[in-house]
Amino acid sequence: MFAEQEGCCAICGKHQSEQKKRLEVDHCHETGFVRALLCTNCNTAIGKFYDDPDLLYRAADYLTTTKRGFQVFPPSNLGTT
């Protein structure tokens, strides 16, 4: 599977060498079948959405339709404490 994916996450495409941890084996929680290798971020992200494609589509739609929302902080202040 690692060779088939060329050492990259099946979602974001980042190579394992760019990750702090090894790629993780993702599986379907209903069937137990292995799906692919994912980086920790992508595996955690789909888990946070309960492996529900509809929620992920809604999240993607939200991100693409709200780019021009309200600016609460100047962009230079984002991500700082």
C-alpha positions as CSV (number, residue, x, y, z in Angstrom):
1,M,0.0,0.0,0.0
2,F,2.9,2.4,0.9
3,A,4.5,1.8,-2.5
4,E,1.1,2.1,-4.3
5,Q,0.6,5.5,-2.7
6,E,4.2,6.4,-3.4
7,G,4.6,7.1,0.3
8,C,2.0,9.9,0.3
9,C,-1.1,10.5,2.3
10,A,-4.2,9.5,0.2
11,I,-5.9,12.8,1.1
12,C,-3.4,15.7,1.2
13,G,-0.7,14.0,-0.8
14,K,2.1,15.0,1.5
15,H,5.0,12.5,1.6
16,Q,5.7,10.6,4.8
17,S,9.2,12.3,4.9
18,E,7.3,15.6,5.4
19,Q,5.5,14.3,8.4
20,K,6.6,14.0,12.0
21,K,4.9,10.6,12.3
22,R,4.5,7.6,10.0
23,L,1.4,7.4,7.8
24,E,-1.5,5.7,9.6
25,V,-3.6,2.9,8.3
26,D,-7.2,4.2,7.9
27,H,-10.1,1.8,8.0
28,C,-13.9,1.9,7.8
29,H,-15.3,1.7,11.3
30,E,-18.4,0.0,10.1
31,T,-16.8,-2.8,8.0
32,G,-13.3,-2.9,9.4
33,F,-11.9,-2.8,5.8
34,V,-8.6,-0.9,5.3
35,R,-9.0,2.1,3.0
36,A,-5.6,3.8,2.6
37,L,-2.7,5.3,4.4
38,L,-3.3,8.8,5.8
39,C,-1.2,11.4,7.6
40,T,-2.1,12.0,11.2
41,N,-3.8,15.4,10.4
42,C,-6.0,13.9,7.7
43,N,-6.9,10.8,9.7
44,T,-7.8,12.9,12.7
45,A,-9.8,15.3,10.6
46,I,-12.0,12.7,9.0
47,G,-12.5,11.2,12.4
48,K,-13.7,14.5,13.8
49,F,-16.3,14.5,11.1
50,Y,-17.4,10.9,12.1
51,D,-16.2,9.6,8.7
52,D,-19.4,11.1,7.3
53,P,-19.0,12.3,3.7
54,D,-22.1,14.6,4.0
55,L,-20.5,16.5,6.9
56,L,-17.3,16.8,5.0
57,Y,-19.1,18.1,1.9
58,R,-20.9,20.6,4.1
59,A,-17.7,21.7,5.7
60,A,-16.1,22.2,2.3
61,D,-19.1,24.1,1.1
62,Y,-18.9,26.3,4.2
63,L,-15.2,27.1,3.6
64,T,-15.7,27.9,-0.1
65,T,-18.8,30.1,0.5
66,T,-17.6,32.0,3.5
67,K,-14.3,33.4,2.3
68,R,-15.7,36.9,2.5
69,G,-17.1,36.8,6.0
70,F,-16.5,39.3,8.7
71,Q,-12.9,40.2,9.5
72,V,-12.6,40.0,13.2
73,F,-8.9,40.3,13.5
74,P,-6.3,41.7,11.1
75,P,-4.8,38.7,9.2
76,S,-1.4,39.3,10.7
77,N,-2.9,38.5,14.2
78,L,-4.3,35.1,13.2
79,G,-2.6,32.2,14.8
80,T,-0.9,34.2,17.5
81,T,-1.5,34.1,21.2
